[in-house]
Amino acid sequence: MTALPFSRTHPAFIWSTWFWSGLAPKAPGTFGSLAALPVGVAILYFFGAPILGLAAVFIFFTGWWSSAIYLNRTGKSDPGEIVIDEVAGLWLALHAAENNLLLIALAFGLFRLFDIWKPWPIRWLDRKVKGAFGVMIDDVVAGLFAAFVLAILKWGYYGHF
Protein backbone atom coordinates (compact mmCIF):
# COMPACT_ATOMS: atom_id res chain seq x y z
CA MET A 1 0.00 0.00 0.00
CA THR A 2 1.33 3.41 -0.92
CA ALA A 3 1.37 5.92 1.89
CA LEU A 4 -0.59 9.11 1.32
CA PRO A 5 0.41 12.53 2.62
CA PHE A 6 -0.71 12.85 6.22
CA SER A 7 -0.40 16.11 8.07
CA ARG A 8 0.43 16.06 11.77
CA THR A 9 -2.36 18.60 12.20
CA HIS A 10 -5.01 16.32 10.66
CA PRO A 11 -7.68 15.55 13.32
CA ALA A 12 -7.24 11.79 12.85
CA PHE A 13 -3.48 12.11 13.34
CA ILE A 14 -3.91 14.20 16.49
CA TRP A 15 -6.56 11.87 17.92
CA SER A 16 -4.79 8.61 17.03
CA THR A 17 -1.57 9.81 18.65
CA TRP A 18 -3.53 11.28 21.60
CA PHE A 19 -2.40 14.82 20.95
CA TRP A 20 1.02 13.71 19.66
CA SER A 21 1.98 11.83 22.86
CA GLY A 22 2.46 8.66 20.79
CA LEU A 23 5.33 10.33 18.96
CA ALA A 24 7.62 9.77 21.96
CA PRO A 25 10.82 8.14 20.67
CA LYS A 26 10.80 5.43 23.36
CA ALA A 27 7.84 3.60 24.93
CA PRO A 28 5.07 5.47 23.07
CA GLY A 29 2.38 3.28 24.66
CA THR A 30 3.53 4.26 28.13
CA PHE A 31 3.73 7.93 27.16
CA GLY A 32 0.25 7.75 25.63
CA SER A 33 -1.06 6.11 28.79
CA LEU A 34 0.59 8.77 30.94
CA ALA A 35 -0.95 11.49 28.77
CA ALA A 36 -4.38 9.84 29.12
CA LEU A 37 -4.09 9.43 32.89
CA PRO A 38 -4.89 13.00 34.08
CA VAL A 39 -7.89 13.28 31.76
CA GLY A 40 -9.23 9.91 32.89
CA VAL A 41 -8.68 10.74 36.55
CA ALA A 42 -10.42 14.10 36.11
CA ILE A 43 -13.44 12.42 34.50
CA LEU A 44 -13.50 9.84 37.30
CA TYR A 45 -13.21 12.50 40.01
CA PHE A 46 -15.72 15.01 38.65
CA PHE A 47 -18.24 12.72 36.93
CA GLY A 48 -17.76 9.22 38.37
CA ALA A 49 -17.06 5.75 37.05
CA PRO A 50 -20.19 5.39 34.86
CA ILE A 51 -19.29 8.48 32.83
CA LEU A 52 -15.66 7.35 32.61
CA GLY A 53 -16.93 4.05 31.20
CA LEU A 54 -19.00 5.90 28.62
CA ALA A 55 -15.98 8.07 27.80
CA ALA A 56 -13.93 4.90 27.24
CA VAL A 57 -16.59 3.62 24.82
CA PHE A 58 -16.51 6.99 23.02
CA ILE A 59 -12.71 6.76 22.81
CA PHE A 60 -12.98 3.21 21.45
CA PHE A 61 -15.26 4.16 18.57
CA THR A 62 -13.56 7.45 17.70
CA GLY A 63 -10.19 5.70 18.03
CA TRP A 64 -11.36 3.01 15.62
CA TRP A 65 -12.34 5.75 13.17
CA SER A 66 -9.11 7.76 13.53
CA SER A 67 -6.91 4.65 13.46
CA ALA A 68 -8.54 3.52 10.21
CA ILE A 69 -7.64 6.84 8.63
CA TYR A 70 -4.12 6.70 10.09
CA LEU A 71 -3.52 3.17 8.79
CA ASN A 72 -4.92 4.07 5.38
CA ARG A 73 -2.83 7.22 5.08
CA THR A 74 0.44 5.72 6.32
CA GLY A 75 0.19 2.18 4.98
CA LYS A 76 1.25 0.82 8.40
CA SER A 77 -0.50 -2.08 10.13
CA ASP A 78 -0.24 -1.30 13.88
CA PRO A 79 2.22 1.54 14.44
CA GLY A 80 3.41 2.33 17.93
CA GLU A 81 2.56 6.00 17.56
CA ILE A 82 -1.15 5.18 17.58
CA VAL A 83 -1.92 5.35 21.30
CA ILE A 84 -5.65 6.11 21.31
CA ASP A 85 -6.06 2.40 22.08
CA GLU A 86 -4.08 2.91 25.28
CA VAL A 87 -6.44 5.73 26.22
CA ALA A 88 -9.49 3.48 25.90
CA GLY A 89 -7.83 0.62 27.76
CA LEU A 90 -6.49 2.76 30.58
CA TRP A 91 -9.84 4.46 31.12
CA LEU A 92 -11.51 1.06 31.40
CA ALA A 93 -8.90 0.06 33.99
CA LEU A 94 -9.47 3.32 35.89
CA HIS A 95 -13.17 2.53 35.97
CA ALA A 96 -12.46 0.23 38.94
CA ALA A 97 -10.12 2.66 40.75
CA GLU A 98 -12.53 5.01 42.53
CA ASN A 99 -10.96 8.29 43.72
CA ASN A 100 -8.06 6.60 45.46
CA LEU A 101 -4.47 7.38 44.45
CA LEU A 102 -3.21 3.90 45.29
CA LEU A 103 -5.96 2.28 43.19
CA ILE A 104 -5.31 4.73 40.34
CA ALA A 105 -1.60 3.81 40.40
CA LEU A 106 -2.51 0.11 40.49
CA ALA A 107 -4.93 0.55 37.57
CA PHE A 108 -2.18 2.21 35.56
CA GLY A 109 0.38 -0.46 36.45
CA LEU A 110 -1.97 -3.37 35.82
CA PHE A 111 -3.06 -1.93 32.48
CA ARG A 112 0.55 -1.46 31.35
CA LEU A 113 1.40 -4.97 32.58
CA PHE A 114 -1.41 -6.61 30.59
CA ASP A 115 -0.77 -4.40 27.55
CA ILE A 116 2.93 -5.32 27.45
CA TRP A 117 2.73 -8.95 28.64
CA LYS A 118 -0.33 -9.73 26.50
CA PRO A 119 -1.63 -12.95 28.11
CA TRP A 120 -4.23 -14.96 26.21
CA PRO A 121 -6.59 -13.78 24.68
CA ILE A 122 -4.91 -10.38 24.39
CA ARG A 123 -1.93 -11.83 22.48
CA TRP A 124 -4.28 -13.75 20.17
CA LEU A 125 -6.27 -10.57 19.44
CA ASP A 126 -3.05 -8.62 18.83
CA ARG A 127 -1.82 -11.19 16.31
CA LYS A 128 -5.04 -12.23 14.57
CA VAL A 129 -7.35 -9.22 14.45
CA LYS A 130 -6.11 -6.75 11.87
CA GLY A 131 -6.98 -3.24 10.82
CA ALA A 132 -8.16 -0.39 12.98
CA PHE A 133 -10.43 -2.65 15.05
CA GLY A 134 -7.41 -4.85 15.76
CA VAL A 135 -5.41 -1.82 16.85
CA MET A 136 -8.08 -0.98 19.41
CA ILE A 137 -9.41 -4.30 20.70
CA ASP A 138 -6.33 -5.81 22.36
CA ASP A 139 -5.87 -2.73 24.55
CA VAL A 140 -9.55 -2.67 25.44
CA VAL A 141 -9.28 -6.28 26.64
CA ALA A 142 -6.07 -5.41 28.54
CA GLY A 143 -8.03 -2.62 30.24
CA LEU A 144 -10.84 -5.02 31.12
CA PHE A 145 -8.32 -7.50 32.56
CA ALA A 146 -6.76 -4.71 34.64
CA ALA A 147 -10.17 -3.57 35.91
CA PHE A 148 -11.10 -7.15 36.82
CA VAL A 149 -7.87 -7.76 38.74
CA LEU A 150 -8.20 -4.38 40.46
CA ALA A 151 -11.77 -5.21 41.49
CA ILE A 152 -10.58 -8.49 43.00
CA LEU A 153 -7.78 -6.69 44.86
CA LYS A 154 -10.28 -4.11 46.15
CA TRP A 155 -12.62 -6.84 47.31
CA GLY A 156 -9.79 -8.65 49.09
CA TYR A 157 -8.45 -5.52 50.78
CA TYR A 158 -11.50 -3.29 51.27
CA GLY A 159 -14.21 -5.95 51.30
CA HIS A 160 -16.09 -4.43 48.35
CA PHE A 161 -15.79 -4.06 44.60
Backbone bond lengths (Angstrom), bond angles and torsions (degrees), N, CA, C in turn:
res aa  C-N    CA-C-N  psi(-1)  N-CA   C-N-CA  omega(-1)  CA-C   N-CA-C  phi
1 M - - - 1.445 - - 1.523 108.22 -
2 T 1.298 116.59 134.11 1.448 122.05 178.93 1.524 109.67 -85.31
3 A 1.321 114.86 130.50 1.458 119.13 179.62 1.524 110.25 -72.37
4 L 1.299 116.13 140.24 1.458 122.99 177.04 1.522 109.08 -97.50
5 P 1.317 117.66 158.95 1.467 118.48 174.71 1.528 110.13 -59.67
6 F 1.310 116.27 138.24 1.455 120.78 -177.14 1.522 108.77 -142.83
7 S 1.293 115.35 107.36 1.458 121.53 -177.79 1.523 110.78 -73.27
8 R 1.316 116.46 141.39 1.460 121.24 176.34 1.523 112.27 -69.66
9 T 1.318 116.52 -8.18 1.465 120.08 176.95 1.532 111.86 -101.48
10 H 1.318 117.11 1.99 1.467 121.18 176.01 1.536 108.00 -65.91
11 P 1.338 118.40 135.66 1.474 120.20 -178.75 1.531 113.85 -53.99
12 A 1.323 118.37 -37.75 1.461 120.43 179.68 1.527 111.12 -68.72
13 F 1.314 117.46 -34.43 1.465 120.91 176.35 1.524 109.74 -66.67
14 I 1.316 116.99 -48.07 1.462 121.67 -178.69 1.526 110.13 -61.32
15 W 1.317 117.00 -45.95 1.469 121.37 -177.83 1.525 111.49 -67.86
16 S 1.333 117.06 -46.51 1.470 120.87 -178.58 1.519 111.90 -60.74
17 T 1.316 116.71 -36.46 1.466 121.11 -179.29 1.529 111.72 -92.67
18 W 1.332 116.84 9.28 1.462 124.53 -177.61 1.527 109.44 46.27
19 F 1.330 112.41 67.20 1.455 122.04 177.27 1.523 111.32 59.00
20 W 1.323 115.57 43.74 1.460 126.11 174.37 1.520 113.99 73.42
21 S 1.335 119.81 3.68 1.469 120.25 -179.02 1.526 111.58 -66.24
22 G 1.324 117.75 -25.39 1.458 121.27 178.50 1.518 113.60 -73.07
23 L 1.314 117.47 -5.58 1.460 121.05 179.42 1.526 112.24 -85.45
24 A 1.340 117.30 4.01 1.464 120.92 176.90 1.526 108.95 -56.75
25 P 1.334 117.84 136.08 1.468 119.79 -175.58 1.522 114.11 -67.12
26 K 1.317 118.11 -26.81 1.466 122.62 178.12 1.522 108.85 -126.41
27 A 1.309 116.79 142.16 1.468 123.93 174.67 1.532 112.68 50.80
28 P 1.341 118.43 55.92 1.465 119.13 -178.40 1.521 113.44 -61.42
29 G 1.333 118.16 -31.88 1.462 120.19 178.22 1.515 111.95 -64.42
30 T 1.314 116.31 -39.65 1.462 120.21 177.85 1.525 110.51 -69.02
31 F 1.331 117.05 -42.10 1.460 120.04 177.32 1.524 111.38 -63.30
32 G 1.331 116.61 -41.48 1.467 119.84 177.06 1.512 111.56 -62.96
33 S 1.334 116.40 -39.98 1.464 120.43 177.70 1.524 110.89 -65.42
34 L 1.323 116.35 -42.12 1.466 120.03 177.77 1.525 111.12 -63.15
35 A 1.325 116.76 -38.10 1.467 120.20 178.91 1.528 111.22 -69.56
36 A 1.322 117.49 -29.47 1.467 121.90 179.44 1.519 112.21 -80.68
37 L 1.324 116.76 -22.44 1.461 121.16 -173.59 1.535 113.83 -59.78
38 P 1.333 120.55 -51.38 1.473 118.06 -177.49 1.523 113.38 -63.94
39 V 1.315 117.15 -34.34 1.465 119.75 178.86 1.525 109.44 -67.91
40 G 1.330 116.64 -45.53 1.457 120.48 178.64 1.521 112.38 -62.23
41 V 1.323 116.55 -42.09 1.471 120.41 178.84 1.525 110.19 -65.25
42 A 1.323 117.35 -40.03 1.472 120.44 178.54 1.526 110.92 -63.06
43 I 1.329 117.19 -42.79 1.468 120.08 177.77 1.525 109.42 -62.70
44 L 1.328 116.32 -45.22 1.467 120.65 179.45 1.522 110.82 -60.27
45 Y 1.312 117.75 -45.16 1.459 122.64 -176.69 1.532 112.27 -67.32
46 F 1.332 116.09 -48.06 1.462 119.65 -173.83 1.530 114.13 -85.28
47 F 1.328 117.39 -27.99 1.468 119.72 -173.08 1.521 114.30 -122.20
48 G 1.326 118.54 -15.84 1.450 121.94 176.93 1.522 114.35 93.63
49 A 1.326 113.92 169.16 1.461 121.93 -176.08 1.535 113.87 -61.76
50 P 1.340 120.03 -40.35 1.470 117.78 179.97 1.533 113.18 -60.71
51 I 1.316 117.40 -39.37 1.464 119.95 179.19 1.525 110.37 -71.43
52 L 1.337 116.94 -36.51 1.462 119.60 175.56 1.525 110.40 -61.81
53 G 1.322 116.98 -39.77 1.466 120.25 176.10 1.517 111.87 -61.92
54 L 1.328 116.39 -43.41 1.475 119.61 176.35 1.525 111.22 -64.21
55 A 1.331 116.47 -38.33 1.470 120.09 177.52 1.521 110.39 -63.29
56 A 1.328 117.79 -38.23 1.467 121.32 177.53 1.526 110.87 -63.93
57 V 1.321 116.88 -39.51 1.472 120.69 176.79 1.529 110.10 -64.55
58 F 1.328 116.48 -42.67 1.468 121.39 176.30 1.532 110.45 -58.99
59 I 1.331 116.15 -45.39 1.468 120.92 179.07 1.526 109.86 -62.50
60 F 1.332 117.37 -40.64 1.463 120.07 179.13 1.528 111.25 -58.04
61 F 1.320 117.24 -51.25 1.466 119.33 -176.00 1.526 112.85 -71.40
62 T 1.325 117.63 -39.90 1.469 118.64 177.65 1.527 110.65 -72.06
63 G 1.344 116.41 -30.72 1.463 119.80 174.86 1.513 112.15 -67.77
64 W 1.320 116.70 -37.44 1.465 121.64 176.14 1.528 108.71 -61.14
65 W 1.319 116.75 -45.92 1.464 121.96 178.70 1.530 110.91 -61.30
66 S 1.339 117.53 -52.48 1.461 120.23 -175.52 1.523 111.60 -68.38
67 S 1.325 117.40 -34.93 1.464 120.43 177.91 1.521 111.20 -66.32
68 A 1.326 117.04 -37.15 1.473 119.99 177.51 1.522 110.33 -61.23
69 I 1.302 116.45 -43.16 1.469 119.96 177.76 1.522 109.74 -65.00
70 Y 1.326 116.88 -44.94 1.467 121.21 -179.24 1.527 110.53 -59.29
71 L 1.322 116.82 -48.27 1.467 120.74 -179.66 1.520 110.92 -62.01
72 N 1.327 116.38 -42.46 1.459 120.86 179.86 1.529 111.38 -63.98
73 R 1.296 116.70 -43.35 1.464 121.25 -177.29 1.522 113.17 -72.00
74 T 1.336 117.07 -34.53 1.464 119.82 -175.01 1.526 113.42 -97.48
75 G 1.330 117.24 -20.00 1.453 120.34 -176.65 1.525 113.30 76.51
76 K 1.318 117.75 7.83 1.467 121.72 179.09 1.528 109.76 -87.40
77 S 1.361 115.59 161.93 1.467 118.17 -177.58 1.532 113.06 -99.91
78 D 1.308 119.11 -40.97 1.475 122.03 177.65 1.524 107.99 -157.13
79 P 1.320 116.35 70.04 1.471 119.51 -174.75 1.520 112.53 -71.16
80 G 1.318 115.01 145.40 1.454 121.09 -178.78 1.512 114.05 -62.11
81 E 1.322 116.64 -26.29 1.466 119.37 -177.51 1.533 112.86 -70.87
82 I 1.320 117.48 -18.81 1.466 119.42 172.54 1.520 107.01 -76.00
83 V 1.330 116.13 113.69 1.467 120.88 -178.18 1.527 112.24 -124.33
84 I 1.312 117.58 6.88 1.466 119.95 177.62 1.535 110.00 -62.05
85 D 1.325 116.41 -27.18 1.463 120.78 176.11 1.528 111.03 -66.35
86 E 1.327 117.29 -35.67 1.460 120.60 175.07 1.526 111.07 -65.61
87 V 1.314 116.84 -35.38 1.465 120.49 178.74 1.525 109.57 -61.86
88 A 1.320 116.50 -49.95 1.467 120.57 -179.94 1.525 110.99 -60.56
89 G 1.321 116.83 -46.71 1.458 120.60 -178.78 1.513 113.03 -64.37
90 L 1.328 116.69 -44.66 1.462 119.93 179.83 1.518 110.82 -63.15
91 W 1.324 117.61 -42.91 1.459 119.72 -178.84 1.520 111.39 -64.48
92 L 1.329 117.72 -32.72 1.462 119.58 174.48 1.530 110.13 -67.03
93 A 1.328 117.02 -40.48 1.460 120.48 177.63 1.527 110.62 -63.46
94 L 1.325 117.00 -42.34 1.462 121.60 179.63 1.524 112.32 -64.41
95 H 1.303 116.01 -22.84 1.461 121.33 -179.56 1.526 111.09 -53.33
96 A 1.324 117.42 -31.31 1.468 121.94 -178.53 1.528 113.01 -93.10
97 A 1.335 118.38 1.83 1.463 121.05 -169.53 1.517 115.34 -87.76
98 E 1.304 119.34 -18.35 1.457 122.46 -173.09 1.534 108.65 59.02
99 N 1.330 117.40 -162.49 1.462 121.59 177.64 1.524 109.24 -101.48
100 N 1.306 115.40 62.37 1.446 122.90 -174.88 1.527 107.47 -131.40
101 L 1.332 117.21 119.34 1.468 120.73 -174.84 1.522 112.79 -60.21
102 L 1.323 117.55 -38.77 1.462 119.66 178.07 1.524 110.61 -63.12
103 L 1.334 116.90 -44.83 1.465 120.35 -179.99 1.526 111.48 -67.31
104 I 1.321 117.25 -34.86 1.469 120.97 176.53 1.531 109.58 -63.91
105 A 1.338 116.53 -45.33 1.467 120.41 177.98 1.525 110.83 -62.76
106 L 1.339 116.86 -41.13 1.470 120.34 177.42 1.526 111.10 -64.61
107 A 1.322 117.51 -41.18 1.468 120.65 178.09 1.519 110.14 -59.57
108 F 1.330 116.37 -45.35 1.459 120.35 178.57 1.530 110.45 -61.11
109 G 1.339 116.39 -50.18 1.458 120.22 -178.36 1.521 113.28 -62.55
110 L 1.321 116.26 -43.42 1.472 119.63 178.86 1.521 111.56 -64.81
111 F 1.343 116.24 -41.24 1.461 118.16 178.22 1.525 110.87 -61.90
112 R 1.328 117.47 -46.53 1.473 119.94 -179.86 1.525 110.27 -62.93
113 L 1.338 117.23 -39.68 1.459 121.22 178.21 1.528 110.88 -58.22
114 F 1.332 116.90 -52.35 1.465 120.11 -178.29 1.522 111.92 -67.97
115 D 1.331 117.68 -33.31 1.461 120.85 179.52 1.529 111.12 -69.41
116 I 1.316 117.23 -35.88 1.470 120.61 -179.22 1.526 110.97 -84.68
117 W 1.312 117.96 -45.78 1.460 123.61 -177.21 1.527 111.18 -69.11
118 K 1.304 116.82 -40.25 1.467 124.63 178.88 1.534 113.36 54.05
119 P 1.351 117.74 63.29 1.467 118.56 173.86 1.537 109.68 -67.18
120 W 1.337 115.63 165.41 1.461 119.42 176.95 1.526 107.85 -62.29
121 P 1.288 120.82 139.21 1.464 131.67 4.22 1.535 113.81 -92.71
122 I 1.332 116.81 5.70 1.461 119.25 -177.87 1.524 110.26 -61.77
123 R 1.333 117.24 -45.75 1.471 120.96 179.65 1.536 110.61 -61.41
124 W 1.333 116.82 -41.94 1.457 120.74 179.22 1.534 109.85 -61.28
125 L 1.330 117.31 -45.92 1.462 121.19 178.78 1.523 110.80 -61.08
126 D 1.340 116.56 -42.49 1.458 121.44 -179.16 1.525 111.43 -61.75
127 R 1.316 116.70 -37.29 1.471 120.82 -176.86 1.528 113.65 -85.97
128 K 1.315 117.36 -34.41 1.463 120.47 -170.11 1.524 115.36 -100.37
129 V 1.314 117.87 -29.38 1.470 119.61 -176.38 1.521 107.62 -95.43
130 K 1.308 115.66 118.19 1.469 121.36 -173.17 1.524 111.17 -104.88
131 G 1.309 114.85 174.73 1.451 121.40 177.48 1.514 111.89 77.94
132 A 1.305 115.39 -169.43 1.462 121.48 -176.22 1.529 111.43 -63.99
133 F 1.329 117.45 -37.33 1.465 119.56 176.95 1.529 110.07 -62.03
134 G 1.310 116.77 -41.21 1.460 121.82 177.70 1.519 112.59 -62.75
135 V 1.337 115.74 -38.18 1.465 119.74 176.65 1.520 109.96 -58.21
136 M 1.319 116.42 -42.12 1.463 121.67 -173.35 1.531 114.14 -81.76
137 I 1.330 117.92 -40.44 1.462 120.41 -163.80 1.522 114.28 -69.45
138 D 1.334 119.01 -35.90 1.463 118.60 -178.42 1.527 111.46 -65.77
139 D 1.324 117.50 -35.20 1.464 119.82 178.84 1.528 111.63 -74.33
140 V 1.319 116.68 -32.58 1.455 119.96 175.50 1.531 109.60 -63.27
141 V 1.313 117.03 -43.65 1.472 120.25 178.89 1.532 110.08 -67.51
142 A 1.329 118.12 -37.63 1.470 120.65 175.44 1.533 110.09 -60.69
143 G 1.331 116.91 -40.07 1.463 120.86 177.03 1.515 112.02 -64.80
144 L 1.335 116.78 -40.05 1.465 120.49 177.55 1.526 111.31 -65.97
145 F 1.342 116.86 -39.98 1.469 120.37 175.78 1.530 109.67 -60.36
146 A 1.324 116.80 -46.38 1.469 120.97 -178.71 1.529 110.43 -61.70
147 A 1.330 116.94 -43.67 1.467 120.57 179.17 1.525 110.80 -62.83
148 F 1.323 117.08 -40.69 1.463 121.48 179.54 1.523 110.77 -63.70
149 V 1.323 117.46 -48.10 1.468 120.93 179.69 1.526 110.14 -63.70
150 L 1.327 117.39 -41.02 1.456 120.99 178.65 1.536 110.79 -63.38
151 A 1.315 116.80 -39.91 1.473 119.83 177.53 1.523 111.03 -62.76
152 I 1.322 117.28 -40.07 1.468 120.71 177.89 1.532 110.26 -65.54
153 L 1.327 116.81 -42.90 1.465 120.27 177.74 1.526 111.15 -62.39
154 K 1.332 116.75 -41.80 1.471 120.66 177.19 1.517 110.74 -61.52
155 W 1.312 117.17 -43.41 1.451 121.44 -179.31 1.530 110.02 -63.58
156 G 1.326 116.35 -42.32 1.454 119.99 -179.93 1.524 112.64 -67.71
157 Y 1.317 117.75 -36.53 1.459 121.08 -176.11 1.535 113.11 -90.77
158 Y 1.329 115.33 -46.21 1.466 120.28 -175.70 1.527 113.37 -97.21
159 G 1.320 117.03 -15.47 1.461 120.13 -179.00 1.505 113.97 82.68
160 H 1.330 117.83 12.87 1.474 122.11 176.57 1.523 109.17 -150.44
161 F 1.325 114.04 162.32 1.467 119.50 176.26 1.504 108.26 -86.96
